[in-house]
C-alpha cells in the first residue's frame, strides 16, 4: 500500500476490494492464522484440531461464551479455507 501511495499507482485488486472486518471479529481472524499451522498435514490438508482451539481459548482465558464463539468462527473459517484449498488442486 505504501509503495502504491508513494508511486501514485492504484492498489492491487485484492487490496482495493478486500473485505472489512466488523469490529470485534479481529479476535477470531487473528486466532485462525495463529492456529492454522497446527493442522495435520498428511495425504491432504486437515482441519484445525478441536483441542488446539480449546487450548488457545484457555491460554487467553476466554469465558464459556467466548470459547463457544471461537470454536464456531474458527470452524467456519477453516471449512472455507479447506474448501478453497481443495478447489485449487
C-alpha positions as CSV (number, residue, x, y, z in Angstrom):
1,X,0.0,0.0,0.0
2,X,2.8,2.4,0.9
3,X,4.5,1.7,-2.4
4,X,1.3,2.4,-4.3
5,X,0.7,5.6,-2.5
6,X,4.4,6.6,-2.9
7,X,4.3,5.9,-6.7
8,X,0.7,7.1,-7.3
9,X,-0.4,3.7,-8.7
10,X,-3.7,2.0,-8.0
11,X,-3.9,-0.6,-5.3
12,X,-3.9,-4.3,-6.4
13,X,-7.5,-5.6,-6.8
14,X,-7.1,-7.9,-3.8
15,X,-6.3,-4.9,-1.6
16,X,-8.7,-2.5,-3.1
17,X,-11.6,-4.9,-2.8
18,X,-10.6,-6.6,0.5
19,X,-13.4,-7.3,2.9
20,X,-13.6,-5.3,6.0
21,X,-14.0,-7.0,9.4
22,X,-16.8,-6.0,11.7
23,X,-15.3,-4.5,14.9
24,X,-14.6,-7.3,17.4
25,X,-14.1,-10.1,14.8
26,X,-10.3,-9.5,14.7
27,X,-10.0,-11.8,17.7
28,X,-11.2,-14.8,15.6
29,X,-9.4,-13.7,12.5
30,X,-6.0,-13.5,14.3
31,X,-6.7,-16.7,16.2
32,X,-7.4,-18.5,12.9
33,X,-4.0,-17.5,11.5
34,X,-2.2,-18.4,14.7
35,X,-3.9,-21.8,14.8
36,X,-3.6,-22.6,11.1
37,X,-0.1,-24.0,11.5
38,X,-1.3,-26.6,14.0
39,X,-3.4,-28.5,11.4
40,X,-2.3,-32.1,10.5
41,X,-0.7,-32.5,7.1
42,X,-0.6,-35.9,5.6
43,X,-2.0,-37.1,2.3
44,X,-4.1,-33.9,2.4
45,X,-4.6,-30.8,4.5
46,X,-6.6,-31.5,7.6
47,X,-8.7,-29.3,9.8
48,X,-7.5,-27.4,12.9
49,X,-8.0,-29.8,15.8
50,X,-10.7,-29.1,18.3
51,X,-8.2,-29.4,21.2
52,X,-5.9,-26.8,19.7
53,X,-8.8,-24.3,19.6
54,X,-9.8,-25.2,23.1
55,X,-6.3,-24.9,24.5
56,X,-6.0,-21.5,22.7
57,X,-9.1,-20.3,24.5
58,X,-7.8,-21.5,27.8
59,X,-4.5,-19.8,27.2
60,X,-6.3,-16.5,26.6
61,X,-8.6,-17.0,29.5
62,X,-11.8,-16.8,27.4
63,X,-15.1,-17.5,29.2
64,X,-17.5,-20.2,28.1
65,X,-19.5,-18.0,25.7
66,X,-16.3,-16.6,24.1
67,X,-14.9,-20.2,23.8
68,X,-18.1,-21.4,22.1
69,X,-17.9,-18.4,19.7
70,X,-14.3,-19.1,19.0
71,X,-15.0,-22.7,18.1
72,X,-17.8,-21.6,15.8
73,X,-15.8,-18.9,14.0
74,X,-12.7,-21.0,13.6
75,X,-14.7,-23.9,12.2
76,X,-16.4,-21.7,9.7
77,X,-13.2,-20.1,8.5
78,X,-11.4,-23.4,8.5
79,X,-14.1,-25.0,6.4
80,X,-14.0,-22.2,3.9
81,X,-10.2,-22.4,3.8
82,X,-10.1,-26.1,3.3
83,X,-12.8,-25.9,0.5
84,X,-10.7,-23.1,-1.2
85,X,-7.6,-25.3,-0.9
86,X,-9.4,-28.3,-2.4
87,X,-10.7,-26.3,-5.4
88,X,-7.2,-25.1,-6.2
89,X,-6.0,-28.6,-6.9
